[in-house]
Amino acid sequence: MANIETHILEVLERLELDVLTTNTVVVGTGSAGFCAATRLVEFGQDDVVIVTDKTKAGTSRNAGSDKQTYYKLTLAGSEPDSVREMASTLFAGGAMDGDNALAEAALSARTFLHLCDIGVPFPRNEYGEFVGYKTDHDPRQRATSVGPYTSRSMVEALEKKAQEQGIPVISECRVVDLIVDDDKVIGLLVLRRDRDWDAANPPLLLIRCTNVVYATGGPAMLYANSVFPHGQWGASGAGYRAGVVGKNVTEWQFGLASLRPRWNVSGTYMQVVPRFISTEPDGSDPREFLLDAIPDRGRLASLIFLKGYQWPFDIRKARDGSSVIDLLVYRETQLRGRRVYLDFMYNIADEPFDPDQLEPEARTYLERAGALQNSPIERLIHMNRPAYDFYLEKGPRVDLATELLEVDVCAQHNNGGFAVDSWWRSNLEGFFPVGEAAGSHGVYRPGGSALNSGQVGATRAAEYIAKRRAQAPSEDSASFVNAARGPVGEALGLVNAAAVNAAEGVELTSLDLLQQLAELMSADAGPVRSATSIDQASVTIGQWLADLPRIVSADPDSRRLVDRLFLLRDALTTAFVYTSAMSDFVHKDAGSRGSVLYSDPAGAFPVEGDLDQVVSAADDSELFRFRLSGTDLDSTTQEVRLAGSGESPEVEISWRDVRPIPADDDFFENVWRRYRETGGVS
């Protein structure tokens, strides 16, 4: 197992730090992180340590929806399917590399069945077929689920496996920086969050390693309006500071979610057709604002119903489609400063429920489900009692039968991230981003494909490490110390500067600026963006990043403020990279795609025909003019790299053709020969 005996190493003059040595450090305790660690042991590499900021936090363990989906190859019924057909579905999302798509399809059955074998209770019929259903962007019925907490079931089973294997986990560790030498990762610097800051003996830990598997999740701290669970932050900034290339970072998923608690209001929550209420911030002036824009109540009810199927905001559905609901909610909250609630107690306009007013798809579904009761709450309890019970059990408790549920359009998932190849290797040797940290998705993706991608990427990275990078870290202490001097010195300098600022009465704390950053991103870089808003945000964030040592205070006696200081630097780094990428995209005049509306003064309003008053009557209507992106960018992908640092941060941006799906070469004798020679790892 890993050498978790620490020794003291003098990194700076008169400063000694603990050093832990291991072949591979896995950062993160979500389903991708635990998968990578357990797979490493299974493949013969048991010199592995897991570090994490908090073991029980993170998206895998704490996020979900009314029926959280896992996407895989069809494993039931008579409907035809194949690895390459699934790869083509993933690749069709646009801006996705074909070798990633093929790997995710090829290993989907293997990784899914591995989860089944370690105890995740995916449903199967009496003959052993794992039945499925159709999810968004899915031409088959590849989706499956174990209920609201599919990913929690996964991470709990994988954590149990890791415990059985005796893999050490070091919690309360905040990533500070990667230790890099000659374009290779040779270590990691982390802050021990559970220890007081002492300038003479700072709570920093150096990890000397051959490989880093980065399962830190997406940069969840970037948006104030977010459905990422509290305690999920991400640590992308450290990767960008080390020169790791990012890909498709402009591409997010946004959707309607409750704010307290944070939870996607998809599926049944929308299919039972609740009414939408907006109020002033103090709760006064309640209005059914959707009726102002869509007075046809049957049409409005049908669009709300469709949000269950079509939960993520999709710009293609913003014309005469269900995503107009997202835009109307966004206008109420972000532009008008009001609050929006779902009301499950009453129907639209407080009128009796009339299924005859619904469009055929909605009416047929509710009839087949036996869900024609008069009130939304009755329909919800009939169709999906656990969806109602969830809000009774999850804090803060909300009884949907008697209380309103506050919602907004929230960031839910980053489809971009660090660029990886078919073995989930980055451009930095030894650095393997997996899970949401990896930018393996395209602009669009089937619902639940992120859970599959995390398992596949973790498995591929672990197999490559076990067969190609099993060597111990270099014993050259001098080189390691030299590489560590810069990151350690910057960390000490940042805390010392913040401490001086605090002593001099600077009022802006690391917590304050984190909140300002998140609010700025939600206002200017969320689901509705303009060239002006993006450019201004990028300039502001770049200036904050450059001035950070001079503008923020943190009392070194406060563990929380010191921890948030490093988190703030990470968030500012990531936000600067992301807004720089967004600025580049919007100035390509490429139109709107995915889960984002890019304002275009020459474009059209989101809706036409009988819905033309949705935004055109508003004072802020010009913000919602847009035109759809063409397909010409589907075959390309944007890549970003942080080039400058300190007081002169710069982002290099380039575009390249996506890698195609590899050609079919399945002649058995050739494959068998290569496999004997390479063990399947090339």
PEPE-V120057 format. One record per residue. N is the residue number from 1. RES is the residue in one small letter. OMEGA is omega in whole degrees, 0 to 359 (* if undefined). Layout:
N/RES/OMEGA ; N/RES/OMEGA
//
This chain:
1/m/185 ; 2/a/175 ; 3/n/181 ; 4/i/169 ; 5/e/180 ; 6/t/173 ; 7/h/185 ; 8/i/180 ; 9/l/178 ; 10/e/184 ; 11/v/175 ; 12/l/182 ; 13/e/178 ; 14/r/178 ; 15/l/180 ; 16/e/181 ; 17/l/174 ; 18/d/177 ; 19/v/176 ; 20/l/182 ; 21/t/180 ; 22/t/176 ; 23/n/184 ; 24/t/170 ; 25/v/175 ; 26/v/181 ; 27/v/178 ; 28/g/181 ; 29/t/170 ; 30/g/183 ; 31/s/178 ; 32/a/180 ; 33/g/179 ; 34/f/178 ; 35/c/181 ; 36/a/182 ; 37/a/181 ; 38/t/177 ; 39/r/177 ; 40/l/179 ; 41/v/179 ; 42/e/182 ; 43/f/173 ; 44/g/179 ; 45/q/184 ; 46/d/176 ; 47/d/187 ; 48/v/176 ; 49/v/174 ; 50/i/171 ; 51/v/183 ; 52/t/177 ; 53/d/178 ; 54/k/189 ; 55/t/186 ; 56/k/178 ; 57/a/175 ; 58/g/186 ; 59/t/183 ; 60/s/186 ; 61/r/192 ; 62/n/182 ; 63/a/178 ; 64/g/179 ; 65/s/183 ; 66/d/175 ; 67/k/186 ; 68/q/192 ; 69/t/170 ; 70/y/186 ; 71/y/185 ; 72/k/174 ; 73/l/178 ; 74/t/182 ; 75/l/180 ; 76/a/172 ; 77/g/184 ; 78/s/181 ; 79/e/182 ; 80/p/176 ; 81/d/177 ; 82/s/178 ; 83/v/184 ; 84/r/175 ; 85/e/177 ; 86/m/177 ; 87/a/179 ; 88/s/177 ; 89/t/179 ; 90/l/182 ; 91/f/182 ; 92/a/178 ; 93/g/177 ; 94/g/177 ; 95/a/179 ; 96/m/178 ; 97/d/186 ; 98/g/180 ; 99/d/173 ; 100/n/180 ; 101/a/181 ; 102/l/179 ; 103/a/180 ; 104/e/177 ; 105/a/184 ; 106/a/182 ; 107/l/185 ; 108/s/179 ; 109/a/181 ; 110/r/183 ; 111/t/177 ; 112/f/181 ; 113/l/174 ; 114/h/177 ; 115/l/178 ; 116/c/184 ; 117/d/179 ; 118/i/168 ; 119/g/177 ; 120/v/190 ; 121/p/175 ; 122/f/186 ; 123/p/175 ; 124/r/179 ; 125/n/187 ; 126/e/179 ; 127/y/176 ; 128/g/178 ; 129/e/176 ; 130/f/186 ; 131/v/182 ; 132/g/177 ; 133/y/182 ; 134/k/176 ; 135/t/182 ; 136/d/182 ; 137/h/184 ; 138/d/180 ; 139/p/181 ; 140/r/173 ; 141/q/186 ; 142/r/187 ; 143/a/172 ; 144/t/186 ; 145/s/168 ; 146/v/177 ; 147/g/185 ; 148/p/187 ; 149/y/178 ; 150/t/182 ; 151/s/176 ; 152/r/177 ; 153/s/179 ; 154/m/185 ; 155/v/178 ; 156/e/178 ; 157/a/180 ; 158/l/177 ; 159/e/178 ; 160/k/178 ; 161/k/179 ; 162/a/178 ; 163/q/178 ; 164/e/180 ; 165/q/178 ; 166/g/180 ; 167/i/181 ; 168/p/177 ; 169/v/177 ; 170/i/183 ; 171/s/179 ; 172/e/179 ; 173/c/175 ; 174/r/177 ; 175/v/176 ; 176/v/180 ; 177/d/169 ; 178/l/174 ; 179/i/189 ; 180/v/175 ; 181/d/176 ; 182/d/178 ; 183/d/173 ; 184/k/175 ; 185/v/178 ; 186/i/179 ; 187/g/185 ; 188/l/174 ; 189/l/181 ; 190/v/174 ; 191/l/174 ; 192/r/187 ; 193/r/185 ; 194/d/182 ; 195/r/180 ; 196/d/177 ; 197/w/177 ; 198/d/185 ; 199/a/180 ; 200/a/180 ; 201/n/187 ; 202/p/182 ; 203/p/179 ; 204/l/177 ; 205/l/174 ; 206/l/177 ; 207/i/178 ; 208/r/188 ; 209/c/174 ; 210/t/185 ; 211/n/171 ; 212/v/171 ; 213/v/190 ; 214/y/182 ; 215/a/188 ; 216/t/183 ; 217/g/178 ; 218/g/181 ; 219/p/189 ; 220/a/184 ; 221/m/190 ; 222/l/188 ; 223/y/174 ; 224/a/177 ; 225/n/190 ; 226/s/173 ; 227/v/171 ; 228/f/182 ; 229/p/174 ; 230/h/183 ; 231/g/172 ; 232/q/185 ; 233/w/189 ; 234/g/180 ; 235/a/185 ; 236/s/185 ; 237/g/180 ; 238/a/178 ; 239/g/180 ; 240/y/177 ; 241/r/180 ; 242/a/177 ; 243/g/178 ; 244/v/182 ; 245/v/175 ; 246/g/184 ; 247/k/176 ; 248/n/186 ; 249/v/177 ; 250/t/191 ; 251/e/177 ; 252/w/165 ; 253/q/175 ; 254/f/178 ; 255/g/180 ; 256/l/180 ; 257/a/173 ; 258/s/184 ; 259/l/181 ; 260/r/1 ; 261/p/178 ; 262/r/184 ; 263/w/177 ; 264/n/175 ; 265/v/181 ; 266/s/174 ; 267/g/187 ; 268/t/181 ; 269/y/178 ; 270/m/184 ; 271/q/178 ; 272/v/173 ; 273/v/171 ; 274/p/174 ; 275/r/181 ; 276/f/180 ; 277/i/171 ; 278/s/179 ; 279/t/167 ; 280/e/182 ; 281/p/180 ; 282/d/179 ; 283/g/180 ; 284/s/176 ; 285/d/178 ; 286/p/181 ; 287/r/169 ; 288/e/191 ; 289/f/179 ; 290/l/180 ; 291/l/177 ; 292/d/183 ; 293/a/184 ; 294/i/185 ; 295/p/177 ; 296/d/189 ; 297/r/176 ; 298/g/178 ; 299/r/179 ; 300/l/180 ; 301/a/180 ; 302/s/178 ; 303/l/177 ; 304/i/178 ; 305/f/183 ; 306/l/177 ; 307/k/176 ; 308/g/177 ; 309/y/192 ; 310/q/191 ; 311/w/182 ; 312/p/172 ; 313/f/182 ; 314/d/185 ; 315/i/179 ; 316/r/180 ; 317/k/180 ; 318/a/173 ; 319/r/181 ; 320/d/180 ; 321/g/190 ; 322/s/182 ; 323/s/173 ; 324/v/177 ; 325/i/179 ; 326/d/182 ; 327/l/179 ; 328/l/176 ; 329/v/178 ; 330/y/180 ; 331/r/180 ; 332/e/188 ; 333/t/188 ; 334/q/185 ; 335/l/182 ; 336/r/176 ; 337/g/180 ; 338/r/177 ; 339/r/184 ; 340/v/182 ; 341/y/166 ; 342/l/180 ; 343/d/179 ; 344/f/183 ; 345/m/187 ; 346/y/175 ; 347/n/176 ; 348/i/180 ; 349/a/180 ; 350/d/178 ; 351/e/176 ; 352/p/181 ; 353/f/182 ; 354/d/182 ; 355/p/179 ; 356/d/178 ; 357/q/183 ; 358/l/172 ; 359/e/190 ; 360/p/183 ; 361/e/181 ; 362/a/182 ; 363/r/181 ; 364/t/181 ; 365/y/183 ; 366/l/176 ; 367/e/181 ; 368/r/179 ; 369/a/183 ; 370/g/187 ; 371/a/178 ; 372/l/178 ; 373/q/191 ; 374/n/185 ; 375/s/178 ; 376/p/183 ; 377/i/177 ; 378/e/179 ; 379/r/180 ; 380/l/181 ; 381/i/178 ; 382/h/185 ; 383/m/189 ; 384/n/181 ; 385/r/179 ; 386/p/178 ; 387/a/175 ; 388/y/182 ; 389/d/182 ; 390/f/183 ; 391/y/174 ; 392/l/186 ; 393/e/184 ; 394/k/179 ; 395/g/351 ; 396/p/187 ; 397/r/176 ; 398/v/175 ; 399/d/184 ; 400/l/178 ; 401/a/183 ; 402/t/186 ; 403/e/174 ; 404/l/181 ; 405/l/182 ; 406/e/183 ; 407/v/173 ; 408/d/175 ; 409/v/192 ; 410/c/171 ; 411/a/185 ; 412/q/183 ; 413/h/175 ; 414/n/179 ; 415/n/176 ; 416/g/181 ; 417/g/179 ; 418/f/180 ; 419/a/180 ; 420/v/175 ; 421/d/186 ; 422/s/173 ; 423/w/180 ; 424/w/172 ; 425/r/174 ; 426/s/176 ; 427/n/178 ; 428/l/185 ; 429/e/178 ; 430/g/182 ; 431/f/187 ; 432/f/175 ; 433/p/178 ; 434/v/182 ; 435/g/184 ; 436/e/176 ; 437/a/180 ; 438/a/179 ; 439/g/185 ; 440/s/183 ; 441/h/171 ; 442/g/180 ; 443/v/176 ; 444/y/177 ; 445/r/176 ; 446/p/177 ; 447/g/180 ; 448/g/181 ; 449/s/179 ; 450/a/179 ; 451/l/176 ; 452/n/182 ; 453/s/180 ; 454/g/179 ; 455/q/181 ; 456/v/181 ; 457/g/179 ; 458/a/180 ; 459/t/180 ; 460/r/180 ; 461/a/181 ; 462/a/181 ; 463/e/180 ; 464/y/180 ; 465/i/183 ; 466/a/184 ; 467/k/185 ; 468/r/185 ; 469/r/183 ; 470/a/184 ; 471/q/178 ; 472/a/177 ; 473/p/179 ; 474/s/178 ; 475/e/180 ; 476/d/183 ; 477/s/182 ; 478/a/179 ; 479/s/179 ; 480/f/180 ; 481/v/180 ; 482/n/180 ; 483/a/183 ; 484/a/184 ; 485/r/183 ; 486/g/179 ; 487/p/179 ; 488/v/179 ; 489/g/179 ; 490/e/179 ; 491/a/179 ; 492/l/180 ; 493/g/180 ; 494/l/180 ; 495/v/180 ; 496/n/179 ; 497/a/180 ; 498/a/178 ; 499/a/177 ; 500/v/179 ; 501/n/179 ; 502/a/180 ; 503/a/180 ; 504/e/174 ; 505/g/175 ; 506/v/188 ; 507/e/183 ; 508/l/181 ; 509/t/177 ; 510/s/177 ; 511/l/181 ; 512/d/184 ; 513/l/173 ; 514/l/180 ; 515/q/179 ; 516/q/178 ; 517/l/181 ; 518/a/179 ; 519/e/177 ; 520/l/180 ; 521/m/179 ; 522/s/182 ; 523/a/190 ; 524/d/184 ; 525/a/181 ; 526/g/182 ; 527/p/175 ; 528/v/185 ; 529/r/173 ; 530/s/178 ; 531/a/181 ; 532/t/183 ; 533/s/181 ; 534/i/181 ; 535/d/180 ; 536/q/179 ; 537/a/181 ; 538/s/179 ; 539/v/181 ; 540/t/182 ; 541/i/177 ; 542/g/179 ; 543/q/175 ; 544/w/182 ; 545/l/181 ; 546/a/185 ; 547/d/190 ; 548/l/182 ; 549/p/185 ; 550/r/190 ; 551/i/187 ; 552/v/177 ; 553/s/174 ; 554/a/176 ; 555/d/183 ; 556/p/176 ; 557/d/179 ; 558/s/179 ; 559/r/185 ; 560/r/182 ; 561/l/177 ; 562/v/178 ; 563/d/181 ; 564/r/176 ; 565/l/178 ; 566/f/176 ; 567/l/178 ; 568/l/179 ; 569/r/178 ; 570/d/181 ; 571/a/180 ; 572/l/177 ; 573/t/181 ; 574/t/182 ; 575/a/178 ; 576/f/176 ; 577/v/185 ; 578/y/181 ; 579/t/174 ; 580/s/177 ; 581/a/178 ; 582/m/179 ; 583/s/178 ; 584/d/182 ; 585/f/184 ; 586/v/180 ; 587/h/170 ; 588/k/181 ; 589/d/187 ; 590/a/182 ; 591/g/184 ; 592/s/179 ; 593/r/176 ; 594/g/185 ; 595/s/184 ; 596/v/170 ; 597/l/173 ; 598/y/184 ; 599/s/180 ; 600/d/182 ; 601/p/180 ; 602/a/183 ; 603/g/180 ; 604/a/177 ; 605/f/184 ; 606/p/185 ; 607/v/182 ; 608/e/174 ; 609/g/187 ; 610/d/180 ; 611/l/190 ; 612/d/178 ; 613/q/186 ; 614/v/179 ; 615/v/189 ; 616/s/180 ; 617/a/185 ; 618/a/177 ; 619/d/183 ; 620/d/189 ; 621/s/185 ; 622/e/179 ; 623/l/186 ; 624/f/174 ; 625/r/180 ; 626/f/169 ; 627/r/183 ; 628/l/174 ; 629/s/175 ; 630/g/181 ; 631/t/185 ; 632/d/180 ; 633/l/181 ; 634/d/183 ; 635/s/177 ; 636/t/176 ; 637/t/180 ; 638/q/176 ; 639/e/184 ; 640/v/178 ; 641/r/178 ; 642/l/184 ; 643/a/180 ; 644/g/179 ; 645/s/180 ; 646/g/183 ; 647/e/181 ; 648/s/180 ; 649/p/177 ; 650/e/179 ; 651/v/174 ; 652/e/184 ; 653/i/178 ; 654/s/177 ; 655/w/177 ; 656/r/174 ; 657/d/176 ; 658/v/174 ; 659/r/182 ; 660/p/172 ; 661/i/183 ; 662/p/181 ; 663/a/181 ; 664/d/177 ; 665/d/189 ; 666/d/176 ; 667/f/194 ; 668/f/185 ; 669/e/179 ; 670/n/180 ; 671/v/181 ; 672/w/180 ; 673/r/180 ; 674/r/181 ; 675/y/177 ; 676/r/184 ; 677/e/189 ; 678/t/186 ; 679/g/179 ; 680/g/181 ; 681/v/182 ; 682/s/*
//
